[in-house]
Amino acid sequence: MPHITVSILFASVAVGALTCMAESNWSYPAMHIGDSLANHQAVLNYFEKQTDEVKQTDERVFNILAAKKSASYADIAASPAIQKQCSDAGRLLFGGPMLGTLSPTSATVWVRTVKPAAVTVTAEINGKEVTYGPVNSTAASDLVARIPVMQLPANSTIPYRVSVDGQPIPRYQATNCVIRTCSDDAAQTRIVFGSCFHSRIGTPTLMTSILQRQPKACLFIGDIAADDKNNHFGLVRADYQLRDFHSAWRNLVAEIPVYTAWDDHDYYNNDASGIPQGATKEDMQTLRNLYISSWNNPTAACEDQQKGIFFHTRVGAFDVILLDTRSLRGTKKGTPAAFLGAEQMAWLKKELLSCKGSFIILSSGTMWSDYITNGKDSWGVWDQQGREEIFSFIEANKIPGVLLISGDRHGARGFKIPRPSGYIFYELEAASLGGWTGPGAGPGGDVQLYGILATMAFGEFTCDTTPRDPTVTFNLRDQHNKELYSLTLTRSQLTPKTKE
């Protein structure tokens, strides 16, 4: 018998699956931020008491970015009122520091300055300070600078600080700036994942709970910060600015590297894909460039592709492959490669064969299975043939350790996807970072592992490579760090077998 451990610590159980509907009276702001200053500031001020300086700066930035579709941080840099206010308050950054692109001996630090500036990062390595940069933020870069911090010792915790034009950023910008490197052969690696923050990206309890778990990275796979702004590039930027004014968010990303992929709401609007009605090809390229500049993903991978937001990286014992299930869709459902596009499909097969880690995290912005709403806006409606092609490819090549993660359908659900060969894929969804109610907990029965609605929760994988047969434990944890569900699988269990 294959090794499998399941733990259910909080829920009611129905038909063999974990199902639960929280009896919470949510009083949070509405799910979608909207495009008015009143809505924007309601979200800004909900989670913490903001200072007058933050509220006034946010209002001025929002008004400039909302005023026209093409508004950018070049307009912010050119505003005497905003620049004087930032200077008087000692504000050096609009966003960051945010970590990303982690390797065993390096990481990248992302910041957004208040005006064009030279940015350096100073790291404390073995008792000595080493300074990286300067890297210049410019009006053309939307005031973003990415500073590579390299030649770090593996499996170490390295404090760092950011300086702008020679001035260290104030401590309130981020309370704990550290880089935790992780070697590919680490005995244990932990990764947190989920989707669908929407307006609740500033929730302090959730961010604190994630920090307490000390993951090596967070994977946020859609509907994260930008919210239904279509091709109004100024309002897209305003949503990212709202993200960066939340101190809980800043504290998280200053010490936990973040990797992201977009889904419909941060791509354009609900269920949008390809080139949506009212948009042009040029609009979508601008939105792609804006997305790339607003996050700290492995930019080289995205730039190599020249289209879409998809990449393959390594975090400790995990290979991580984040797919783009929005921008490269075809125009007609049910046609070959309608969901990923032919180029991304070919790239995925190549990357799957190249994986060397004990386990592979493979994301889909929408659900892999059809158990919820019959595959609405996902593989089941768009490209069953493409999904079968991926599953069959993994089985035919006996690619080990594949874990499917998904999002979009609000809630948290886990499913088995049985194959004709007898092999079972496991789909773990945590589209519950915002705690929004979704379209149903699931069908129950033998295929369902758990189903939870209206509960703010994140997913977590912890890999242990010390056993001869490495294990991975999935945990679903709520915003107060309470375990809701746990499942342990072995690598051999996640390895397709040769047909007899």
C-alpha angles and dihedrals in degrees: 000000000000117000113256129160122189126184125185113187105162126027147060115270122226128179094343095308134096109250128169140160113200115229092218126143100219112207096174122125118279117289095249118056096216126206103273128100090233093058092042093053093043088062092042093054100037100081100041141003103266122210120247088250093057093045093048094045091047092050093051093045092047094049092053095045094045094048097079139011094240096048114135141167088276085073090049092051089051095052111104091196094054094042092050092048092050091046093049091049095044091240111162101167138045091191144009160335088212122171125219146141094055120190132170089271107020150037137184124239117211124199138166113214126206092240136001106301148152112258127199133181121210117199127192107228120179091335095312129101118235121186124210125199146331097227116177123230111209140185088252091056092051086251090296123142126183116200118196111218106200145174093040123158113260121248091017139126111232122186115216140181132202125224128192117204087343096310118115113233115251117263092243089069089070127352100207119027109185137141117215110197121205128199122223090243096050113148091228132021126181125196127181121208143174146122145222106062091149106162094351099073089116097059105138098200093054094047092047091051092051090049090050089058090057097214120185089230145357123228113203108184107189150328090047114137116334108070128198097316095140110198097335095118093186093058091046088056090047090057091052089048089054089053091053096049090062107096093203090059093047092050091052099049095041088071107017118062113233129212120187144186127188130243131185102294096048089038098054117300142316113333091347121154141158109008104341123215110280094025133097132216088253091053091054092048089051090050090049092052090047091051092049092050093048095055136048101234122144093286095191090063093050093045091050090057094049088202138054130011107269133124147156122230139160125238112179110298093350129090106208121204116181115190132205107231095171120046100044100049118127125242096249126057118231097026123122114287090000093147107040102016123240096273095051091046091054090045091051093054091050092049094047090056091050096054115121102172126105091249137020122217107205117187135204118185088219128037121293093210130056097227093108119062090340094283095307112187089356145082096303093060101028109035122358088158092056093049090050089050091056095045093046091047092054091048096044092051093041090230106186133222103017114168117186118215126183145170144177100092101088112242136047120279138161127201142179113226105203117206129210087245090062092252118129127214117204119219115196116188126187103172084150106096088115096038093233121164113251139199096282140318094255143264097292117210128104095319096059123082100178140342123194131170135187092016123117105230144149133212124235136191121198116188122200114193097177097090118079086244103043118226135213122201121202117204129184109204130183127228090273091054094253114149112241100174138000134192129177121199133177126230091241090055088054093050118095112236128230111261112249 
